[in-house]
Amino acid sequence: MSATAPRHEDAVARYFEAWNADNASARAKAVAAAWTEDGRYTDPLADVSGHEGIAAVIAAAREQFPGFEFRLTGGVDGHHDIARFSWELVSTADGSAPVAGSDVITLDGQGRIRAVFGFLDRLPAGA
């Protein structure tokens, strides 16, 4: 049984704003709004902390997949200071989604992300 609260959904919405920011300035602002200053992002390809490190990981993903955006698939499931959700990386041109994953986030008392633990569920062939 989920006790998802608006703060879980708001945190995930800010997370996607950061991942979908299309320039460095917007990305820095979105990362600062979503994560605590010492926030961490960990997945099979990255393990960084701090706003600059997180923004760099996002920028690298956006450079690798130009014309794509991250989209939530399904709902946000949360309780206490933890939430989980799934996502896809979708082409804005043709709707293909070569990358998909699931993330678990932890929040601070103000609903900002302390840590992300990401899992890649689908990758393009040869990746």
N, C-alpha and C positions, 0 to 999 in steps of 0.2 A: 504494500500500500504506500503510495507516494504522498508526501506532504509538501509538494512543490508550491512555493510561494512566489509572489510577483518578483521578489528580489532575485530568485534563481533565474527566472525568465529574463529579467532586466540585465543581469550579468551576462547571460548568453547572448542577448541582443547586442550589448556593447562589444563582446568578443567578436561577433561577426562584423560589426562596424570596423573594427581594427583590421581584420583579415581582408576586408573588401575595400579599404581605403586605397584610392588610386594614385596618391602621390605622397612623397616623404613627409610633408608638413601635416597633411590630414592624418597620415598613419601615426605620426608621433603624438598628435593630440588624442587620437582614438586609443592608442596603447596606454597613455597616461590616464585616460578616463576609465579604462577597463581594469588595469592591473595596479596592485600596490607597487610602491617604488622598488621593493625588493622581490617583486613577483618572479615566478619561475615558469618556464615552458619546457616540457620534456616530451619527446616522442622518439620513435626509433632512429630518426635522422638528426635530432638536435637535442641539446640540453643547455639552456641558457637562462640567465637571470638578469633582472633589471630591464628598464624600458628600452634602452638602446639595443640590447641583445635580442629582445623579443621583436622589436621593429625590424631588425636585420633579418631574422628568420622569415618574417612575413614578406619582406621585400624580395628575398631570394625565391620564395615560392611563387610570388606574383611574376617575377621575371621568367621563371621556368614555365609558367602557364599564363602567357598574356591572353587576354580576352576571356578569362574564366572568372567565376565568382564562387565563393563558398556559400552554401545554402544548408540550412537546417533540414534534416529529414526526420519527420516525426516530432514528438514533443520533448520537452525538458522534464526530466525526472529528478527531483531533489528532495533533500531533507537536511535538517540542521544546516551546516555550512558546506554542504557537498551537493553537487549536481552532476548529472551525466546526460549526454545527448549524442546524436549521430549527425553526420554531415556528409555532403558530397561537394566535389569541385566540379562545377558545371560550365560548359562552354556557352557563352552568350550568343554565339553564332548558330550552333546546331543542337544544343541541348544535351550533347554527350557528357558523360560524367566518368572520366577515366580513373578518378581517385575518390575514395570514400574512407571515412574513419569514424571512430567513436572517441569521445573525450570525457574525462572526469575532471571537474574543477573544484577547488576549495576556495571559499570566500572568507573575507575578514568581516568584522562586525558592521561595516558600512556597505557590504555587498560588492566590494571590489575583489578581483581575482588574486588570490595568493599564489596558486599553483595550478598548472594544467598538466594532466597526464594523458597524452594522446596515443591512440592506437590506429594504425593504418590497416583498414579492412580490405581495400582494393587498390592496386597500383597498376599503371600501364605495363604492358609486356616489355621486358627488358629493363625495367627500372630497378 
